[in-house]
């Protein structure tokens, strides 16, 4: 059992707990310095996903507008070229 646990943790349970304790302390100090809290991180992730969702649809709208604008020129030109090539 101990070998399986050690293999899963990557080190002995005591050393792993100590590493997690030190890492948690360092991250806690950094988060306190920037005045971040775990709920703020969740809100940042949520806001990022909402902005991505809204911007994505805005980009699709711009893409559709560019497509329609280009089609106004390309499709009639294509039709004219095809008509003129049939006569020749």
N, C-alpha and C positions, 0 to 999 in steps of 0.2 A: 504494500500500500504506500509506504513512504517513497519508494522508487518512482511509482507512478505520479505521486504528488510533486515530487522534486522535478521530474521530467516535465510535467505540466507547467509548473511555475518558472522553470528555467534555472532555479537555484534552490537552496534549502528554504523552508518556510520562514525561518527566523530572518535570514538575510533578505528575502523578498519583502517581508514586512518592514524591515528597516529601510530598504530602498524606497518603498512606497511612502513611508513616513517622511523621509527627507524630501522626496519629490513633491508631496502634498504641501509641505511647509514652504518650499521655494515657490510653487505656483500660487499659494495663498498670499505670500508677500508681494508677488508681482501683481496679482489681481487687486490687492488692497492699494498698491501704489497707483494703479490706474482707476481706482474707485469702481471696479467691475464686481458684479455679483452674479451668481449662477443664473438667476432669473433674467438678468440683463443679456446674458449670452443667448438664452432661449429667445428673447425678444429680437435680438440682432439676427438670429437665424431666420425667425419668422418674417421679419421685415425684408431680409434679403430674398427669400423665396417669393414674397408678394411682389417686390420690385421686379424680380426676374419674370414672373408670370405676366405682369402688366407690360413690361418692356418687350417681352416676346410677342405679345399680340400687337403692340405698336409697330414692331419691326415687320411683322407679317402684313400689317396694313400698308406700310410704306412699300413693301415688296409688291403688293398687289397694285398699288398706284403706279409704280415704275413699270410694271408689266403692262398695264392698260395703256399708259402713255406711249410706250414703245410699240405696242401692237397697233396703235392708231397710224403709225408710219409704216411698219414692217408688213402688215397684212395687205394693205392696198398695193404697196410696191411689189409684193410677191405675186398678187393677182395680175397686176399689169405686166410684169415680166413673163408670167406664164401665158397670158393672152398674146403678147407680141411674139413669143417663141413658137406658138402654134401656127402663126401665119407664115413664118419663114421657112 
